[in-house]
Amino acid sequence: MRHKNWVTSLKLEQWADSLSARALLPQLLRRLVHATLESSAIKRAQFPSGEGVQRPDEDGLTETSAGNAKVPVGAAAWESGCDKGIKGKADFDFSKRLPDAQKTFIFVTPRKWTRKQDWCYEKRKPGSWREVRVYDSADLEQWLELAPAVDIWLAHEIGLKPTGVCDLATHWKNLAASLRLPLAPSFVLTDRKEAATKFRDWLRGPASTLAVEAPSPAEVLDFVAGWAANLDAPEQAAVAARAIIVEEREAWRALAASNTGLVLIAGPQLELEAELVAEAVRQNHHVAVFASRHRKHQGNALTLRRMFQSNLHDALRAAGANAVDAQRIAREAGGSFTILKRLLSRNPALTTPRWCLGTEASALAPLLLAGAWDDNNPADKAILERLSGRPYAELLALANRLRVEPDAAVMRVGTGWMFVSRADSWRLLQWALTSDLLGRFEAIAIEVLAEANPAFELPADERYLASVRGKTLKNSGALREGLAETLGLMGIVDAAAEVGDACEPHIHAARVVRSLLDGADWLRWASLSGHLPDFAEAAPDEFLQAVESDLRRQAPELFKLFGQEGDGIFGGSPHTGLLWALEVLAWEPKFLGRAALTLARLASFDPGGRLCNRPANSLCDIFLSWFPHTNASVAERLTVLARLLKQEPSVAWKLLLGLLPKQHGFTSGTYKPKWQHWLDQWKEGVTRKDYRDFVVGVAELLVTNAVGDIERWEGLAEHLDELPEPALDRVLAGVRELAGRAAPGFEITRLWSLVRAEASKHRYAQGLEWALPESIVQKLEATAACLAPADPVARNSWLFDSGVAFHVGQHGQKYEETEKLLLERRIVALREIWEAAGIDGILQVARRASMPWEVGVASGKAQLPMDVSTVLPPFLVSEETPVRQFARGCFDSCHDSGGWSWLESMRLETWPVNQAVALLTFIPFQPKLWDFVASLGTAVEDGYWKQTYTHAARLTEDQVMFVVAKLRACRRPFSALDFVDGARHGGMKFSEEFLLSVLEGAVVGTEPPDEKPGDLQMLQYHITELFQCLQQSPKTDETRLTRLEWACLKLLDGFQYSPVALHRLLSRDPHFFAEVMTHLYRAKSERGKPKEEASAATQNLAEGAYSLMKIWHRIPGRADDGTIDKTALVDWLIKAREECSKLDRLEVADLEIGEILACAPADADGTWPCLAVRDAMEDLNSEEIFRGFDMGVMNSRGVTTRSLTEGGAQERSQMAKFQGFADRIRAGWPLVAATLQRIADSYAHQAKWEDERTHER
C-alpha cells in the first residue's frame, strides 16, 4: 500500500478561504521543494512566510542543479496567492516582475483554476521568461503525494487529525503545551551535543537504521523534535520536510512504500519487526528506533546521556524557573528528561510509569525504603532480604528487569544500585508502603545508622586511608545514605499523599532520629555527620531537642566534633554536617530562632581551623542583609538577633558587625533542604525596603548595646562607613561623650586611630562614588580631633604605616606630589617628637610603625640635631629588627644626600667591624665601593664579602671575575652561582671551563660552604640554566658535565630539566645502564631476604638512579634526526641484558628496557612503534619487556583534566588510537600487537569507568 494524501485538492480549496493560508502557503512551498529534491541539488530555496509575505519582492526564489516535475532546473521566480480572483492576482504578480529569459515564472494557488493552461500560453512570449507555469489545488495534491511529511504537517496546520502519524513541529508543540514551564527546543540538547552531532551526521549519510538509546521511547521523539526545532531555518526546513513520527503499522507500511526518501521515527507504541525496518531502509528511508541502552546493537547507534544536575539547573533557569524550583526540579529529575516532564506536567497522572502500579509497586517498595545499595556488599544484601522478606536473588532479578524498562525506576552504576530519582519514586510508590514494612525499616535504619565509623579510630590526618587500613563500616555508604534520605522523605507531611495501610511515615522517621541522637556521644554524631541534614528534615523538633539537650551538658559532646579536623590535604571535620543541618532548619521561620541560638553557642566554643565551614560563618550567611538564607521576615530576623545579643552577646556582637553593609560581598549560600518545601515561598535577594529596614535595625541594635563598652565602640568605629547616617551620628556622639568623661589613663588611642583613619580615607577619596559625603567627613574629622592623643608619638606613628599615601592628599593627585606632601608631614612630626622625647621618641615610632625604614629615611631628611656617626651605628646591629631598619633607612637617606663625601666623613675605620660592615652592605654595589672597603682593613673587607648582596649590572668581565673570586674565597659558592648566571643573562659570555668550575664549587665542592642556599627554586633554576648552556656547547668536557649531572639528580628531581649527558651515556653505554640497575634494584637472589640498613651514600646512589631512570626518554640507537639505528639498538640491548643477567637483575632491567622502548617514534607512514623497535621486541620475546612497554605507554600519558560531564571521551580516543596501531601490525608482529591490544582494552575499561563516574554525579 502507498501513502494516501490527508490533504486533498478539496481540502486545499477550503483552506484557501482561511486567514492562515496566506501566511503558510510560502512555507508549504519551501517544505515541498526540500521534500522532493536532494539537499545537494538545492542551491537556494527562499520562501518568506508569516510576516515576510508582506515584502514587495518575489514570494519565492529557487535555484537548483537538478529538478523534478514541480521544481525546474536552474532559477525560478515563484508567486503565490489565495485570492478568489485568481487571474487578477496572477496578472498583477506577473506584471510587477521583470522578465528574465534565464528563469521560470511559477504562480501557485490553493484554489482550482480551470483556465490555467490558457493563462500560461498567453504569457509565454519570446525573450521574456524561459517558461511560465501555474500550480493549482490539483497540482499541489499531486505534489503532496510525493511528500508525506509535508502532507502530515499541513494536515495538522489546517485542523485535520492524521491518525498514526505526526510531524516533528506538531510533536514539540504538543509537548510544550503539556508542561507548566515553557521549554525551548534547545532544552533537550542539554549535555547531548555529541548525540546531536551524530544524529546530523547519520541523516547526511546513506539510508540506514539508527538505534537511539534513551531512558524511554518518548524521549527519542522529544530529542529529535527539539533538535530539529533548534536548527537554522534552511536545515530545519530540509529535516521537517522529510521527518515523520509513525505510531501505527499501517501508516508505517504506507510511508515505507513512498518513493521519496523520508526520515521515519518509530513512535513509543509502535512495535516493528526487523523485516519492516529493513524494507523501509531498502526504499531509501532513514529509520530511527528506540533502543534500550542495556542491550548491544549492531550498526549505527547513539546514546541520549542523562543530563547533569548543574546543567539542568541552568537550563531550567533559562526557561524561567526561579532558583529554588530549578534546583529542586534538577535534583528530583535524576538527569532524566522523562522524569522532568512528569515533574513539569500539567497532568502528571497521564505520565505514570508501569512500575508504580499493582504488584510491581509492592515488590519495589522495600527497595524504595533502602534507597541504594552495593551489590558487592554482603551486609547490604542481608539488610535488603530482611527488609523485603525475599531472597536477594529475587530482588536483584526485579531490579535488573526494571532498570531496562522504559522510564526506569532504578539504575546500576558499577556495583551500586540507586533510584533514578528518589523524590519522584517516593511520590509514585509511597501508596504501597505498609505499617509492617515501615516497622521493619525503622528497626533496620536504627541498626545500620547506629554503627560507629571505625575510621575515627585513626588520627585525623590518616582517615582518608581508612579503607586501606580496613577501618570501614559494615554496610556500604550507599545504603547508609539511602536510608538517611528515606528518613528525609518520610519527614514530608503531605495531607494529599496516598499512603497504604501505614501510619504516617513521619512518625516512624521521628522515632528513628530520636533513638539515634538522644544522649549520643561525639562518635555517634561524627559517624552520622553527612546524614544530619536529612535527619533535620526528617524530624526537625527531635533533631533540635537532641542538639539542645547535648549543649546543656557541662561538657557537650558536640564540642568534641571541632577537635577532629585534620590538617592534611584530605583533612575534613565532622562538625560540617551539624552546621549544614542547622542551616537547613534556619530556612523555616519557626525553627530559625532555635537553629541560630544553637549556632551561636557552637561559635562561642569553636576553636577555629582551616575549613571555612564555621558556625559564625553559617550565622552570617543566614542573616545576610542583601541575600538572607531564610524565609523569615525582617521583623522575625531582627527579633532573633536581639535575643542572641542577650543569650550569646559576644558571638551576636561580632555577627551584627559582620551584617553591616560592605562595598563588596560574597556568599556561597547555605545548605538548602532537599525534601521539605521550606523554600517554596523564598525569592532570591531582597527588596530595597527590606534591605534598608534590616540594616537600620542591625545598626540600632549595635548602637544601643555599645553604651559603656570601649571595645564595642572600637568595633563600631571599624565600620563607620557601613552605618546608616542616623546610626553614624549616634556613634560619633557616643564616642565624643566617652572622650569627654574619660578618666586619666583611660586608653582611647585606638578609638581615635580608627576614626582618624576613616576620616582621612574618605577625605582623600572625595569625588569618588564610594566616598562618604563631605558633611559626614567633616563630622568624622571633628570627632577625631576630640579624641586625638596629646603624646606626639602616639599621634604621628600612623604616618609611617603602609598604605598611608591613601590617607594624605587627594585622589587624582600626582604620585610625586603626594609623596612630597607625605614627607613634609613626616618631617614635621619627627621634629615634634625629637623636641619632646629625643632619639628615644624616634625609636618608639620605629617600633610602632609598620615601615621603620621610612622613619629612618624621614629622620635623615629632617636633619635632626644628632651626630649620626656616633648615635646610630649601634642601632645597625641591634637585635630589634625595627631598630636596625630605622638605622639603615637613616643612613641610606644621608648617603643619598651626601654621596661619597658623606661616607668618607663617617670615619668607618674607627667603627667596630660589625657596625661598619652593616653600613657598607647596603651601599650600592660597585667597584669604587670595593676599593673603599679594602682600604678599611682585612677584617672589614672579609666581613663585607661574606655578607654583601651582589649583582652584575654594568660590570666588566674582569670585575665579574674579581667578584666571583671574592665570593669563592669567602666560601659562598651559591652566591657565586647566582651572580654568574645573572651576569650571563645580562649578555656576558663565559668559557665552558669557567662555568664548570662555578658549578663544581656549588655542587661537588670539597670544602663546606659558609652559607646555605637561599631560595631552593632559584638555586635549581640557576643550575639548570648553566647546565643547558653547557649541554649545548661542543666544547664542554663531557666527563665533568656527566659527573655534575649525576650529583644534581636528587636536587633537580621534579624540576623541568633533562640530564642530557647522562642520557647520552645511558643510551650508548650498556655497562653504565647495568651499573644504574645495581643502584636501583636488589639482585633477584636477594629478594625476600632482610634488608640491611643502607648507608647515606648508598641511599643517595639509589635516589639518583631512580631520578635518572624516571626522566630517561632517549632510546639507544637514536640518531640526531630522531630515527632509530636498528643495528645499534639491537647491539645495545644484547649487551645490556647480558650485563644485567650476570648481575642477577635481568627481569627488572627488562622492565626498564620496555619502558624506554615505549618512547619509540613512529615510522614515516604513522605505524607505531617504529620497525626497529617492533623487530627487537618481537625477537627478544620477553614478558617483562612487554610489561614495561605497557607501563611506559600508560605512564607517558601523564595527568589528565576533564570537565565534570565529559565521561570517558579521552579514553575512548586513546583506545581507538592503540586499537588502530594493533590492527596495523597484527599480521607481522603478533606479540607487539597483543601488547597494544591490551593497552587499547585497558583504555576501553577506563572509558567505561569514567562514564560510570560521570553518571553518578
Beta strands, then each sheet from edge to edge (+ up, - down):
strand 1: 42-46
strand 2: 60-64
strand 3: 74-80
strand 4: 103-108
strand 5: 131-135
strand 6: 165-166
strand 7: 209-213
strand 8: 243-246
strand 9: 263-266
strand 10: 286-291
strand 11: 300-303
strand 12: 372-374
strand 13: 410-413
strand 14: 416-419
sheet 1: 1+ 2- 3+ 4+ 5+
sheet 2: 6+ 8- 9- 10- 7- 11-
sheet 3: 12+ 14- 13+
end
